[in-house]
Amino acid sequence: MERFDVCIVGSGLAGMSGAYEAARAGASVCLMGKGGVGKASATSMSAGIFTHPTEGLREEELFKATIDIGRNVNDERLVRILVTNGRTVPEFLSEVGITYETKPSGITLRRQRLMFPGVELAQLMRKVLADLGVVLFERCVTESLILERKRCIGTLNFDKNGNAFPIASHSTILATGGFCAVFGDHDNPSGLVGDGIAMGLRAGALARDLEFVQFFPIGMKQEGFPPFVLFPPYANGARIVNEKGDDVLRKRVPEETDLTRAVLLQRDKVCQAIAFEEDRGRKCYLDLSNATGWDKIDMETLNSMYQLKTYGFSPSDGKVRIRPTAHHSMGGLVIDECCQTEVIGLYAAGEVVGGLHGANRRGGNALTEAVVFGRIAGRIAAERAMGRQGTPSTRLLDDELTMKETDTTHLSKMRKAIGEVCTKSLGIVRSREGLVNGLEWVNRLRQEARSTSEVSMEDGKKDIENILVVVEGALNSALLRQESRGSHFRRDFPVEDERWLGHVEVSMSESDLIYSFVSKKKLT
Ligand SMILES: Cc1cc2nc3c(=O)[nH]c(=O)nc-3n(C[C@H](O)[C@H](O)[C@H](O)COP(=O)(O)OP(=O)(O)OC[C@H]3O[C@@H](n4cnc5c(N)ncnc54)[C@H](O)[C@@H]3O)c2cc1C
């Protein structure tokens, strides 16, 4: 059995930053990811925008803006850490060797060779981590946490051939990202289904805010174009229109005339504006017929506009069909300032954590979160591990471990069904009826997964059960929250209600999820 001081599950930016810090502190570290290091992650798909305090955006302004956008339900302790430590992000990225441009509200990674700068960042970090001696388990999946007397003492994992292998560790960090890939329509890599949240809950950690899911308004839905999102900034003069040509934002977000700002700062409202149109059967489009500056576009400046250009689109074509797509999950595991969960020896960082972004995330805050909290988790997990006596060990017997053979046909059928339930019931516009319906479907799918007699399905059951835990948690939290706040819009409770200022917390007892509402004070 392999033994490490620190085992990190998830090799996106939070996991990589944690590994960097833990290895530099002198710990033996391993990093596990479903794809290659940094791949199969939201980090690799990202636009590379990091928000942090600058001369033009003071720390207090960013703190307040993050909480305003999060509609006051953010965990202020975490927001304070984000903005204070956010200043260190440029220096960290320079150390790793990536180049970036300085902007009034932070930095943006330069696109020099690749359209997706996150891929370039991952390639650089992979080399840095290998040089630091971090052991990389690529294309490996962690299925569960190993517990002994309520402490986390390691992980049970599977390699790409389906062979099981346990890892014993003094400290374990969950950095498995969010759960937006459970939706039918999403822009995440398909492995981001909330495994870390389910594993954490099973181990005794708490989760919160699972009802808050951020959609990205401008996902391409046009025949012949890939289903990517079109990142800000957008060309001047770009608008979102319905099929009658009405400006959709002028009706619903009248205070914001610039599309780039609206998408960065009022993403929830922009999505709702589009969803209301679609609900009335009116398709929406990104209208570029009056866009200016198109001829000056290159890969570095207006990336998404350049993307469109490479697909052969020109402004004279007028409009591109768009639809919001599930993008970022604000909910996740509860941590303290040291990234410690309720379970001894178990830490969490990045999108797997809930509470920082409240009901809606400010654009650019998630990558900063991944670096800031990944580093804190890495440092503290290493300190704990190195302060402990003896070599890490687990009592799990190697011969209990079996090969994992997954029947992908059945699994992908179930994944598709879950995706449809999420898109229908947990989408931008929600209602009691839709959520109850969604929960009934979840129960049916769970029965189906449990009762299937297909032997080859046996091992894939855990994956589906993990997904169903997270989906059930999100549906029930959304049902419980009888108001509209940030990204959570209830047609039957369309206004924000002070009585719901707080978090829906989720825990697990036996295999049942338990919900409680924890109120909080509004920041004055
Ligand atoms: C298209 C897109 C663009 C974005 N652009 C921006 C932006 O410009 N600025 C910004 O601030 N935010 C952006 N975001 C959000 C941001 O990218 C993510 O929130 C952030 O990268 C999350 O980092 P992470 O390390 O927590 O998770 P991820 O980067 O998603 O990494 C999660 C890792 O966990 C692994 N994993 C999951 N489950 C398991 C398991 N069971 N076993 C082993 N490994 C597992 C995955 O393989 C992956 O390696 C964007 C998101 C998307 C989807």
The ligand as a Tripos MOL2 file, in Angstrom:
@<TRIPOS>MOLECULE
LIG
   53    58     1     0     0
SMALL
NO_CHARGES

@<TRIPOS>ATOM
      1 C1        -15.8870   27.1020  -18.9950 C.3       1 LIG1
      2 C2        -15.5030   27.6740  -17.6580 C.ar      1 LIG1
      3 C3        -14.8420   28.8900  -17.5890 C.ar      1 LIG1
      4 C4        -14.4850   29.4280  -16.3440 C.ar      1 LIG1
      5 N1        -13.7720   30.6060  -16.3030 N.ar      1 LIG1
      6 C5        -13.4440   31.1150  -15.0860 C.ar      1 LIG1
      7 C6        -12.6490   32.3100  -14.9850 C.ar      1 LIG1
      8 O1        -12.1670   32.8470  -15.9630 O.2       1 LIG1
      9 N2        -12.4250   32.8120  -13.7320 N.ar      1 LIG1
     10 C7        -12.8870   32.2120  -12.5890 C.ar      1 LIG1
     11 O2        -12.6370   32.7090  -11.5050 O.2       1 LIG1
     12 N3        -13.5890   31.0550  -12.6690 N.ar      1 LIG1
     13 C8        -13.8630   30.4870  -13.8750 C.ar      1 LIG1
     14 N4        -14.5590   29.3160  -13.9190 N.ar      1 LIG1
     15 C9        -14.7630   28.5630  -12.6580 C.3       1 LIG1
     16 C10       -13.4230   27.9480  -12.2490 C.3       1 LIG1
     17 O3        -12.7420   27.5020  -13.3940 O.3       1 LIG1
     18 C11       -13.5890   26.7770  -11.2850 C.3       1 LIG1
     19 O4        -14.4270   27.1250  -10.2280 O.3       1 LIG1
     20 C12       -12.2230   26.3930  -10.7090 C.3       1 LIG1
     21 O5        -11.3210   26.1070  -11.7520 O.3       1 LIG1
     22 C13       -12.3660   25.1940   -9.7860 C.3       1 LIG1
     23 O6        -11.0940   24.7110   -9.4650 O.3       1 LIG1
     24 P1        -10.9790   23.3870   -8.6070 P.3       1 LIG1
     25 O7         -9.5380   23.0400   -8.5750 O.co2     1 LIG1
     26 O8        -11.7130   23.5430   -7.3580 O.co2     1 LIG1
     27 O9        -11.7730   22.2920   -9.4680 O.3       1 LIG1
     28 P2        -11.4820   21.7480  -10.9150 P.3       1 LIG1
     29 O10       -10.5710   22.6210  -11.6650 O.co2     1 LIG1
     30 O11       -12.8000   21.4580  -11.5500 O.co2     1 LIG1
     31 O12       -10.7210   20.3670  -10.6380 O.3       1 LIG1
     32 C14       -11.3780   19.2900  -10.0360 C.3       1 LIG1
     33 C15       -10.4850   18.0730  -10.1620 C.3       1 LIG1
     34 O13       -11.0190   16.9950   -9.3970 O.3       1 LIG1
     35 C16       -10.9130   15.8020  -10.1470 C.3       1 LIG1
     36 N5        -11.8670   14.8420   -9.5820 N.ar      1 LIG1
     37 C17       -13.2030   14.9810   -9.3990 C.ar      1 LIG1
     38 N6        -13.7020   13.8860   -8.8010 N.ar      1 LIG1
     39 C18       -12.6650   13.0510   -8.6040 C.ar      1 LIG1
     40 C19       -12.5440   11.7580   -8.0470 C.ar      1 LIG1
     41 N7        -13.5940   11.0870   -7.5520 N.pl3     1 LIG1
     42 N8        -11.3230   11.1700   -8.0290 N.ar      1 LIG1
     43 C20       -10.2270   11.8100   -8.5270 C.ar      1 LIG1
     44 N9        -10.2850   13.0470   -9.0590 N.ar      1 LIG1
     45 C21       -11.4890   13.6490   -9.0940 C.ar      1 LIG1
     46 C22       -11.1420   16.2420  -11.5580 C.3       1 LIG1
     47 O14       -10.6650   15.2700  -12.4670 O.3       1 LIG1
     48 C23       -10.3190   17.5220  -11.5620 C.3       1 LIG1
     49 O15        -8.9630   17.2020  -11.7330 O.3       1 LIG1
     50 C24       -14.8660   28.7540  -15.1550 C.ar      1 LIG1
     51 C25       -15.5330   27.5310  -15.2240 C.ar      1 LIG1
     52 C26       -15.8330   26.9730  -16.4630 C.ar      1 LIG1
     53 C27       -16.5260   25.6310  -16.5140 C.3       1 LIG1
@<TRIPOS>BOND
     1     1     2 1
     2     2     3 ar
     3     2    52 ar
     4     3     4 ar
     5     4     5 ar
     6     4    50 ar
     7     5     6 ar
     8     6     7 ar
     9     6    13 1
    10     7     8 2
    11     7     9 ar
    12     9    10 ar
    13    10    11 2
    14    10    12 ar
    15    12    13 ar
    16    13    14 ar
    17    14    15 1
    18    14    50 ar
    19    15    16 1
    20    16    17 1
    21    16    18 1
    22    18    19 1
    23    18    20 1
    24    20    21 1
    25    20    22 1
    26    22    23 1
    27    23    24 1
    28    24    25 2
    29    24    26 1
    30    24    27 1
    31    27    28 1
    32    28    29 2
    33    28    30 1
    34    28    31 1
    35    31    32 1
    36    32    33 1
    37    33    34 1
    38    33    48 1
    39    34    35 1
    40    35    36 1
    41    35    46 1
    42    36    37 ar
    43    36    45 ar
    44    37    38 ar
    45    38    39 ar
    46    39    40 ar
    47    39    45 ar
    48    40    41 1
    49    40    42 ar
    50    42    43 ar
    51    43    44 ar
    52    44    45 ar
    53    46    47 1
    54    46    48 1
    55    48    49 1
    56    50    51 ar
    57    51    52 ar
    58    52    53 1
@<TRIPOS>SUBSTRUCTURE
     1 LIG1         1 GROUP 0 **** ****
